Amino acid sequence: MKKIGVKLLQLSMLIITFFAVSTAASASSIMGYQPKMPVELQKKL
Amino acid sequence: MERLIQKIIKTYKKHDQIDQSQEAILEYGIYLIFSTILGAICTLGVSILLGIFSIVAMILLTMSILRYVSGGAHFIKMGHCIFMTVVITNTMGLVVQYIPISFGGIFTLSLFCFIFALRNILRYAPADTPQKPIDNKHHRKKLRQQSLVLICIWFIGVILSFVNDWKTTSKVLLATTLAIAWQCFTLTPKGYQFYAQIDTFFEKIKGKKQKKEAL
C-alpha cells in the first residue's frame, strides 16, 4: 500500500514537472497569472 | 497559498530525494496548476449558475489555447487573475447568450476580429512578461508562426460556416470571436496598461482595507 502511495507521489511529480516545462516552452501560462520562472528552468531551455 | 505549496513540497521531500533545482521547478509547476485549476473552477462554476456553461467553456478554451502561443498581459497576483477571468469570460458569455446578432453580423465581426488579430500578432506576438521573458529569436519566430496558424485555422472555420450557412454554429462563432478579440487586445501596450491599472486598483482596495483594520 505504501509503495503505491510513493508511486502515485512520483507520478504527480512527473505531471507537475511536465506542466512546468511545457509552460516554460510556451509563450505564457494559459491563465492570466504568470509566476516567476525559476532560473533552473530557464537554463534547461 | 504559499504555505500550502510549501507543505506539498515537504511531502515530496519526505518520500523522495529532490534537489534544489527540482524543488524550484516543482514550486513553479504547482503554482501554475493551482492557478489554472482554481481559475477554471471559479469561471465555470459561475457560468453554471448563469446557465451559460458551454459558451463560457468555449471562450475559456479559445483564450487559453491562443494565450499559450501568443502570450499576453498578466496580473501580478493569482487572485486578481481569477477574479478578472470570471468577470471577463462570463460577461462575454452573457453577451453571446442574450444579445441577438444576425449571422451576417457575426461574420462581419469575425472578419474585423481576424484583421485585428493578424495585425496584433504580427506586431506584438509573442508578448512576454518580466516573469517569463522570451529572448531566443528562433523561439519567438516559432511562437508567432503558431499563433498565425491558429488564427488562420479559426478563420477558415468561420468562412466554412458562413459559406455553408451553418446557422447553428452562430453562438460558437461569436464566442470564439470575442475570445480571440480579447486575447489579441492583451498583446497590445494598451492591454498591458489595462491589466496594470486593474492590479493597481485591487492593491489600492487592499491597502484601504488594511488601514481600516489597523485603525
Boltz contact constraints between the chains, C-beta under 6 A:
constraints:
  - contact:
      token1: [A, 6]
      token2: [B, 15]
      max_distance: 6.0
  - contact:
      token1: [A, 9]
      token2: [B, 15]
      max_distance: 6.0
  - contact:
      token1: [A, 16]
      token2: [B, 26]
      max_distance: 6.0
  - contact:
      token1: [A, 16]
      token2: [B, 29]
      max_distance: 6.0
  - contact:
      token1: [A, 16]
      token2: [B, 30]
      max_distance: 6.0
  - contact:
      token1: [A, 17]
      token2: [B, 25]
      max_distance: 6.0
  - contact:
      token1: [A, 19]
      token2: [B, 29]
      max_distance: 6.0
  - contact:
      token1: [A, 19]
      token2: [B, 32]
      max_distance: 6.0
  - contact:
      token1: [A, 19]
      token2: [B, 33]
      max_distance: 6.0
  - contact:
      token1: [A, 20]
      token2: [B, 25]
      max_distance: 6.0
  - contact:
      token1: [A, 20]
      token2: [B, 28]
      max_distance: 6.0
  - contact:
      token1: [A, 20]
      token2: [B, 29]
      max_distance: 6.0
  - contact:
      token1: [A, 23]
      token2: [B, 32]
      max_distance: 6.0
  - contact:
      token1: [A, 26]
      token2: [B, 68]
      max_distance: 6.0
  - contact:
      token1: [A, 27]
      token2: [B, 69]
      max_distance: 6.0
  - contact:
      token1: [A, 27]
      token2: [B, 70]
      max_distance: 6.0
  - contact:
      token1: [A, 27]
      token2: [B, 71]
      max_distance: 6.0
  - contact:
      token1: [A, 27]
      token2: [B, 126]
      max_distance: 6.0
  - contact:
      token1: [A, 27]
      token2: [B, 143]
      max_distance: 6.0
  - contact:
      token1: [A, 28]
      token2: [B, 71]
      max_distance: 6.0
  - contact:
      token1: [A, 29]
      token2: [B, 32]
      max_distance: 6.0
  - contact:
      token1: [A, 30]
      token2: [B, 64]
      max_distance: 6.0
  - contact:
      token1: [A, 30]
      token2: [B, 67]
      max_distance: 6.0
  - contact:
      token1: [A, 30]
      token2: [B, 68]
      max_distance: 6.0
  - contact:
      token1: [A, 31]
      token2: [B, 35]
      max_distance: 6.0
  - contact:
      token1: [A, 31]
      token2: [B, 36]
      max_distance: 6.0
  - contact:
      token1: [A, 31]
      token2: [B, 39]
      max_distance: 6.0
  - contact:
      token1: [A, 31]
      token2: [B, 81]
      max_distance: 6.0
  - contact:
      token1: [A, 32]
      token2: [B, 74]
      max_distance: 6.0
  - contact:
      token1: [A, 32]
      token2: [B, 75]
      max_distance: 6.0
  - contact:
      token1: [A, 32]
      token2: [B, 81]
      max_distance: 6.0
  - contact:
      token1: [A, 32]
      token2: [B, 85]
      max_distance: 6.0
  - contact:
      token1: [A, 33]
      token2: [B, 35]
      max_distance: 6.0
  - contact:
      token1: [A, 33]
      token2: [B, 75]
      max_distance: 6.0
  - contact:
      token1: [A, 33]
      token2: [B, 78]
      max_distance: 6.0
  - contact:
      token1: [A, 33]
      token2: [B, 81]
      max_distance: 6.0
  - contact:
      token1: [A, 34]
      token2: [B, 74]
      max_distance: 6.0
  - contact:
      token1: [A, 34]
      token2: [B, 129]
      max_distance: 6.0
  - contact:
      token1: [A, 34]
      token2: [B, 131]
      max_distance: 6.0
  - contact:
      token1: [A, 34]
      token2: [B, 132]
      max_distance: 6.0
  - contact:
      token1: [A, 35]
      token2: [B, 28]
      max_distance: 6.0
  - contact:
      token1: [A, 35]
      token2: [B, 31]
      max_distance: 6.0
  - contact:
      token1: [A, 36]
      token2: [B, 131]
      max_distance: 6.0
  - contact:
      token1: [A, 37]
      token2: [B, 132]
      max_distance: 6.0
  - contact:
      token1: [A, 38]
      token2: [B, 24]
      max_distance: 6.0
  - contact:
      token1: [A, 38]
      token2: [B, 28]
      max_distance: 6.0
  - contact:
      token1: [A, 40]
      token2: [B, 21]
      max_distance: 6.0
  - contact:
      token1: [A, 40]
      token2: [B, 24]
      max_distance: 6.0
  - contact:
      token1: [A, 41]
      token2: [B, 25]
      max_distance: 6.0
